[in-house]
Amino acid sequence: MPKLLTAAGAVIATAAVTWAGTVVPSSAQVASAVTGRASSLRPPTAYVTLTTVPAVRPINTATNRPLARIPVGPVPVAIVITPDGRTAYVSNGSGLTPIHTATNTPGTPIRGGGGNPIAITPDGKTVYCVGLDTVTPVHTATNTAGTPIFVGRDPGAIAITPNGKRVYVVNNRFGTVITINTATNKRGKTIHVGQNPRFIAITPDGRTAYVASDLGVVTPINIATNTPGTPIGPVSAEAGPIAITPNGKTAYVVGFDTVTPIHTATNTAGKPIPTGTNNPGAIAITPDGTKAYVADFSGKTVTPISTATNKAGPPIPVAGEPEQVAITPNGKTAYVITAGGGRDGRHTVTPITTATNKAGPPILAGRGASAIAITP
């Protein structure tokens, strides 16, 4: 299964989804009304990290044309965008690089954390960066890094509660999830969830976190008490990325050749949904919650799933091996990073029209595309 990064949601999935991520979808008009964003009429921009270049490639979603590359630090692997859409933060080997989305220019690099997954608080005030054995908070008002928080060797996926009060960090090596209090940036409770946890997602109401493991089980965590519930599954030979519907009723867990719906009211698994390949990867759900899109890496297709019926539609062929999926705030287009789809093996981004489930012409992104996020 390809290693994944989550873009934020709506995300805060934007999240985003993936080592970790949650995004809360919103329209550009709503974003501007709430934040006073000056460029409210500008169409959303998709930002794609290119690890080989290294740079970030913006794509104009109105025209599906790639824009000039934005230079960032070495090996950019993850990206999040502030809820007001003004700044994108790119995690690279030396820290974070902020990008001013109005001009697509990089700001001064921020030392601390970096090189791993990142997540941003719903108020946009803090980016949390996973390092080798720490999580570093970065204050977006000043673009300065705070004191690193020790969380143990090899942390991975990260997610933040919708109220912004807690950070949850998965530690695959020790079979734990570590909590961080965002008010104090102090490490909190360590939650034991069993062997090899790798992915995490939190319900929109903030009541439950779901942690998927390499062993194929999903462990629910009661966020009010920070206690693990009875493991669900195994849902597959190996449980992968998780995406949760906007109404919070269903968590979809990617497996080797299926996607398993989990009913969050009862924490029971429904019937697995065949995806037609033995190596699916990323998953993203439309803002209206009606469709999920699953990247079938080996099959070079994207499988649409109707959340009303939990039935898979015909696989959608794409230019190469799909690795990441992000959906525009209006839900009209899913953008899919594909490996080997362009000239000389360069990565492409394939737009899929969600109304028809038809793929458009691939957009040349560059070498080493690894993560994608779209402005509100």
N, C-alpha and C positions, 0 to 999 in steps of 0.2 A: 504493500500500500504506500503511495507517495507521501512524503512528509508534508504536512499542511500547515498553513497559517490562516488565521481568521481575520477577516476584516470586520470592521465594526458594524453596530447594529442599527439596526435597522439596519438599523443596526446600530445597536450601538454597535449590530452586527454590522457591525458594521463591521463583524464582528464579525469576520470577521471574522470561519468560521473557520484543517486548521488546527493549529495548536490550541487556539482559544479565541473566543470572541463573542460579543453580542452586539447587535446593532438595532437601533430603533428607527425604522424608516419614517421619513417625513418629507413633505414636498418642499421645494425651494421657497415657495410662497410662505408656507408656515414657518420655515426657518427664519426668513427675513422679518416676518411679523413679530416673532418672539425676540430675535436678537438685534434687529435693526440692521441686518446685513445689507450693505449698499448694493450688491450685485444680485438682487433678488430675481431679476428677469434673465440672468445668464443661465444657460442650461447646465446641468450637472457635468462635472468632469470626472472621468475615471483615471486613477493614478496606479501605475503598474511598476513595481520595483524590479530592477534588472541587476541581478547579483554579479554578472560577469563584466558589465561595462565599466564601473558601476554607476548607475543613474536611476532616475525615475522617469517613466514615459507617460505624459498626460495624453488622454484621448478625449476629444470633444464628442460628447454623446449625442449631440444634435446632428452632427455630420459623419460621425464614426471615422474621423480623420485623426491620425496621430499628430501630436504637437512636438515641439523641440524638446529634446531630452534635458532633464534637470540634473546637474552633477550633485552627487551626495557622497558620503563616506564609503569606505570599502565594504563590500558584501552586504548590501541592503537586503533584509529578509522579511521585514514586517512593516506595516503602515497602518496608522489610524488617523482619523480626521476629527477635528473638534466639532461639537454639535452645531456651532454657528457657521461651519464651513470655511472659516477664514484661514485655518492653518492645518497642514498635514504634517505628521511627525513620522519620520522614517528611522527604523532601528537598523543600525549597521554595526560593523565590527568594532568601532571605536566609541559608539554612543548613539546619540540621536541627532538627526538633522531636521530642523523645521523648514517647511516650504510655505511661502506666502501664496495662497491659491489665487489671489487677485492678479498677481503678476507672474506666477510660476517661477519665482526666484528663491534659491535656498538662503536661509539665514545662517547665523553663526552656529557651528556645531556645538553640541552640548555633551560634555564628557560625563560618563557614568552610565552603568548598565549597558544595554545595547547588545546587538548580535543575536537576540532571541525574541520571543513573543513580547508584545506590549499591549496594554489596555488603557483606556482613558475613562475617567469618571464621567457620569452623565452631565455634570455641570461644566465639564471641559476644563476644570482648574488644574487637574493633575494627570500626568501620564505615568504609569507604573511599568518599569522596564525590567525584564527578567535577565539576570546575569548568570554566572557560573554557580554561585551559591547564595546570591542575594537578589533582592528586588529593590530597585532604586526609584524613589518618587521624583518626578521632574515637575516643577511649578511652571505652568504655561504662561502666567502673567509676566514672569521674569526670564523664562527659559533657563532656569538654573536647577541643578540637581541637588536633592536633599541627601541626608545620610542614608547609605545603603542599609537595608533590613535583611539580616541573615535568615535564610529559610532552609539551609541544608544543601548538600551537593545535588547538582543536576535537576534543578526545578524546570518545569516545562510549561504546560498550559496555564493560562491565567484568565480570570473572569471577575467582574465587579458587580455587586448587587445593584438593582435599579435605583435604590435610594442613595447609592454612592457611599454607604457607611462602611462596607467591608470589601476587602480583596480576598479572593481565594486562589491559591497557587498549588498546582498539582506537582508532587514529587514522585516521579516514577521509581527512583531507586529505593525509596523507603516505604512505598505504598501508603503515602499520606497526602492530605490536603492541609496546607497551612493557611491560617487566617491572618489578616492584617487589618487593624483599625485605622481607617483613613483620617480620623480626627487627630490621632496622635502619631500615626505611622509607626506604631509598635506592633510587634508580632503577638498574635493571640493564640488561640487554641490550635493544637495539632490533632487532626481528625484521621483516624486509621480507616482506610477503605479497601484494604486487600492488595494483592500483588499487582504490580505493573499498571497503575492508573495512567492515562495519557491525555484524555480529552475531558472538557468540562463545559457545561452550559447552565444558565440560571433562568428560571421561569420569570416571565414579565412581572408577576406579582411579588417576586422576591422571596417566595416561601421555600423553594426547593432548588438545590443544585444537583445536577446529575453528572456523575463521573463514570466515564467508560474506560475499560481496561483492556489490555492485550489478551486477557483470558476470556474475553467475550461477555463479561458481566457488566451491568450498569448499577452503580450504587447511588441511591438518593440520599441527600443530606438535608436534614431539617435545619434551615438557616436560623430559626428562632433559638434553637438549642445547640446548634452545631454538633448534632449527633447523627451518625450514619444509620440508615434504615436497612431493611433486609435487601440484599443484592437481588437484582432482577436478571433473570436469564440463567445460563448464557443465551444471548440473543444471536450469536454468531461465533465462528471460530475465533474471531478477533473483533472486538467492538471498536469502531472508529469515531469520526466526528459526529457531533450531535447538533441538531437544529430544532428549535422549539417554535411552535406556531405563535403568532402574535396574541391569540386569546389564551395561550398557556395551557390548552387542553391536551396537546399531544407533543411528545418529544420523539423526533425521528433519529434513529441511530444507524449509522452506516456499518455494514458488515462486508464480508468478502464477496458475496454474490446476492445480497439482499439489503433491504432497509427495513428495520423493525420499528413500528410505532409503539410507543409506550403511553398508556393512558395515565396522565399525571394525577387524576383524582384518586385512582386506586393503586398506582405504581405497579400495574400489570402490563405485560407485553402482549400486543396483538399479533395477528398473523403476519409473518415476514412477507415483504413485498419483493418479488424477484426483480433484479435489475439487469440480468442477462450477461453479466461478466463476472470474472473472479477477482477483480481488483478495483472496486469503486473507491472514490476518494471524497472530495469535498461535497458539501450539500448546502443549499441556500433556499430559503422560503420567501415567496413574494410577500410584499407588505400587507396585502389583503388576506393572506393566509390560505389562499385557495390552491396553490401549487408549490411543490418542492422540486428542485432540480438537482440531480445527482451526477457528478462527474465520474464517468466510467473509464478510468485511465487505460486499461488494457484494451477495451473495446473501441476506443476512439469515438465515443458517443456520449451524449448527455441524456439521461433518462428523466422525463417529466413524471411526476406523481400527483394525482388528484387527492388532496387531503380529505375531500368529502367522502370518497369511496375507498381510499387507500389502494387504488389501482394504478399501475404504471402504464403510461402511454407508450407509443412507438419510440424507440431510441432515436435521438437526433444526431446524425453524423456531423462531426466537426473536423477541422483541418488537421489536427494532430492528437496527441494524448492529453486529454483535459486534466488540469491539476487544481484549478481554483475557480470559484464561481462567485460573482457579485451581482446584485440586482439593483436597478435604478430606483430612486425613491418613489416614482410613480408606478413602478411595477411592470412597465411595458417592455423592458429589455433586460435579459440576463447576459452578462459579459463573462466569457469563459477563457481563461488562460490555457493555451494548448502548446505542448512541447513538440518541437520538430515539424511545425506546420508551415514554416516560412522558408525563404531561401537560405541555403547553407545551414539548415537545421535551426534557424532562429525561431524564437517563440512568436506566436501570434495570439491575438485576442479575437474570439469569434462572438459576434452579437447574435443573440437568439430572440426573436420576437415572441413574447409570451402568449399573445393572443392566438397565434397560429402554430407556435412551436417550430418555426422555420428558422434555420441558420442563415445569416447574411454572409457576405464576403469577409474573409479573415482580415484582420488589421495587423500589419507588421509592427511588433513591439520592440524586438531586439533579443539579444542573447540573455539567457538566465532569468527569465521572468519568474517571479516566485510568489508575489502577493498582489492583491488588488483591493482598492477601496474607492468608493464613489462619494463625492460631496453631497450634502443634503440639498 
